[in-house]
Amino acid sequence: MAQTKKLPKIHLLLPLLWMAVIFILSQQPASISSGQSGVFVEQLHHIAPSVDQQLLTFLVRKSAHIFAYFVLGILTFNALWRVDLSKFKFNHPAMLSIIVCALYAASDEFHQLFIIGRSGEIRDIIIDSCAAMVGVFIISIFVRILQKSKK
């Protein structure tokens, strides 16, 4: 019984922890961030040497955005879906999740304006928001299937 009471708190904590991971990664100067993505780019360049290295760098960096916000969308929906939102005027967990993720993406890009060698990009906010939306969409379908199978 004690586990059931703690479970929702864990689900609320997970998106916050993931946001902290995103924040820490965004806090890194461009030289460190480029070095991290450079490892993947080198490996991919060995696999596909004919592909332009700048293109690979772009794809790796945007894939990191997509992954991070896809996961954030899933974690945020999972947390909000479990909370009683009926007291609130706007109480749709999927829409709230997308809004939370989009606002976090915007704040993350704003934060990067103050990091050496980094820049905030509108394009990244759009990529991040779309990735979160896909994550929310997939988990909301999964939740509906689970709910129907329990009936």
N, C-alpha and C positions, 0 to 999 in steps of 0.2 A: 504493500500500500504506500509506503514512503517513497518508492521509486516513481509512482505515478504523479505524485505531487512535485517531485523534482524535475521530471521530464520536460514539462513546458518551459521551465527556467533555462534548461540546457538549450532548447530550441530557440529561445530568445537570445541567448548568449552567442550562439554560433555565427549569426550574421555580423554581430558586433566584432567578434574576433576576426572574421574574414575581412571586415572593413579595416581593422588594425593592420592586417597583413598588407592590404593594398596601400594603406597610408605609409607604412614602413618602406615598401618598394618605391613609392613615389617620392619619398624623402631622399633617396639616393641621388647624388650628383650624376650628371650625364655620363661621365667617364666610367663610373661603376656600372650603371645601367647598361651602357653600350658593351661593356666587357661581359656582362652576364648573357646578353642576347648574342654576342659575338661567338660564344661557345657553340650555341645551336646553329648559328649561321655557318660556321666552319664545317661542322658535321654534315649539314645539308649540302654544302658546296662540294664536299667529297662525293656525296651520292649523286648530285646533279651538277657537274662542273660547267655545263653549258649555260646554266641559269645565272643571270647577272647577280653579283653579290649584293648590290644595293637593293635589288628587288627582294632577295632572300631576307635581307635585314628588315625591310619594310614588312614583309609577310610574317616574320617571326615576332616582331614587336606588336603588330596588330593582333596576331593570334594570342599573345599574352593578354592583351586587353579583352579579347573575346572570351577567353577562358575565365579570367578573373570575374568578369561581370555576369557571365552565364551562371557561375557558381553562386555569386552574390544574389542573383535573382531567385535561384532555387532555395537558398537558405532563408532569404527574406520572406518569400511566400510561405515556406514551411513554418516559420515563426508566426507570421500574422494569421495564417489559416487556423492556428491552434488557439488564438486569443479571441475572447468574446468582444467583438467589435460592434455589437448591437447598440451600445450606448452612444456611439458616434454617428453623426449625420452621414458621413461618407465611410461606409463600412465594407467595401468590397476588397477582400485580401489581395486579389490579383492586381487590381488597379493601384492599390496602395503600395504594393511591392514594386511595381514599375516606377511609380512616382518617387519612392524612397531611393531606389537605385539610380534613377536619372539625376536626382538632386545630389546624391553622393558622387556620381561621376562628374557633375559640374563643379562641386566643391573640390574634388581631387585635381581637376585640371586647373582650377584657380590656385590651389596649393602649389602646383608645379611651377607657377609663374615666379615663385620666390626661391626656387632651387637652382643652384648653379648649373648652367648649361641646359636646363630643361625649359619647356614652354608649354603653355596650356593651349590645347587645340579644340576648336568646336567639333572638328571631324571626330576626335576621340570621344567626346561626349556622346555623339550620335552612335558611334560604334559600340560604346559601352552600354548605352541605353537599349539598343537593339539586341545586344547579346543577353542582357538581363531579361528583356521581353521574351526572347525565345526560351530562356530557362524557366521563367514563370509559366509560359504557355505549356511547356512539356510537363512540368510538375503538376500543374492544375488538371491537365488531362489524366495524368497518372492517379491523382487523388480522386477524381470523378469515377474512374474505372474501379478503384478500390472501394469507394462508397457504394457503387452499384453491385459489386460482387458480395458485399456484406448483407445486402437486403434480401 
